[in-house]
Amino acid sequence: MQNQPSEIQLLRGQLTDFLQNNHLRKTPERYAILEKAVELSAHFGVDQLYNAMESAGYHVSRATVYNTLELLCEAGILNRHLFATNQARYEVARGSHLHLICRRCGAIREVDEPDLTSRLLSEPYGDFIPEYSSTIVYGICGECQAKSR
């Protein structure tokens, strides 16, 4: 029985294919940023990823982090979100789901709703082909509700 490749191995392969197909350089920085983004796992911003890279002793510029994040989005590896702020948040593209966002503390929780997301992705939209969906529901989380009681 063969070992199944890990998620990071699959994503590294996806990045390699994207870079080769687009005649882009396969730099160690791009792969290090990919690995750190996957390690962060939650919704993260450019500064959070940059600080994580610095803390790990890997020195890259903020511009390199930003540009690589955009490249990873183009490659379909990350999804970029602009929730209630103008600051982009990123997450590994692992399918469609709902985002529940607390209006008080800003906490983000993900909820899988396969029926809703499959319906959204299967709807005909003319010549538009959906790739993934991100539904955002704003409200007050349980922790903030408890604090206000």
N, C-alpha and C positions, 0 to 999 in steps of 0.2 A: 504494500500500500504506500503510495507516495504522500509526502507531507504537503499539505495545502499551503500556498504562499500566504504570508501575513498581509494585513491591510497595507502596511507601509511598503512592502515589496511590490504589491500591485500598484500602489500610487506612484512609486518610483518608476515603474515600468510605463505607466500612463504618461508621466512627465517626460521620460526619455523619448517615447513615441511622438509626443507633441513637439518636443524640441527638434527632433530629427525631421519630422514632416514639415516644419516651418523654417528649417535651416537656421536654427538658433543654437547658441553655444550651450553645452552641457557643463555649467560651472558648478563647483563644489558649494558655492553660496546658495544657489537655487535649491539644491537637494537638502542642505542644512535647514533652510527656511521651511521647506516642505515638512521635514521631520519634526521641527519644533511646532509647526502649526498643528500637525496631527497630535502631537503630545499635549498641546493645550486643550484640545478636544471641545471645549465649550465655545461660545460666541466670543470672539476676541477682536480687539482693535489693533491697528498698526503699532501704536506705542506699547501695548502689552506684549506683542510679539517681539518688538525691538528690545524691550527690557529683558525678556526671557532669553533672547540670544546673547545679550551682553552678560547676563548672570551666568550663562553657561560658558562664558569665556570666548564666544564666537563674535568677533567684532566686524559688523557690517554697517553701512550707513542706513539711515532711515529711508532714504530714496531707494536703496537697493531692496529693502524690505517691502516698501510700497509697490515698487515696480514688479517684484516677484509675486506678490499677492495678486496683482492684476493679471499677471501671466498665468498663475494657477487657476484663476477664475476662467480665463479664456480656454484653458485646457480641460475645464469641466471638473477639476479636482476640488475646488472650493466654491462656495456660494457667497456672494456679497449681499449684505442687507443694509438698509438705511431705516432702521426702525423709527422711533419717534424723534431721533436727533439727526443732525447732518453728518455725524461721524459714522463711517462705514464699520460694520461688524462682519466678521468672516466666520465660516464654519466649514468643516469638511462636507462635501456633497454626498450625503448618505440617504438620498431619497427625499420625498416630500413629506411635510408634517406641519402641524399648527405651531405657532409661537404664541404663548400666553405671556404677556408683558405687564408687570405691575406698574401702574402710573405713579406710585409713590416712591418705591425704592429702585425701580428699574430692573428688577429680577426678571430673567427670561427662563421660561420652562417650555420644553418641547413635548408635544402630545401627538402620537400617531393616530391618524383618522383615515385608515385605508380606503373606506368607502368614499369619503369626501374627496380625497386627493386623486383617487383613480377616476372619479367622475369629472373632476376639473381637467385632468390631463387627457381624457378621452373625448371631451367636447370638441366639435368642429368649430374652428375659428377662422373660416375662410382659408387663406393661404398661410396662416400662422401655425407653426408646429410647436406645441408646448414641450419643454424639456423637463422642467420641474416646477413645483408650485410652492409658495410660501404664504400661508395665511396667518395674519396677525390679529390676535384678539387682545384688546386692552382691558384692564380691570384692576382690582386690588387683590394682592395675594393674601393668603391666610395669615402670614406673619404680620403684615401691616394691619390687617383687620383686628388681630388680637391686641396689637399695640394701641389701637384707637378705642378699645373698649374700656 
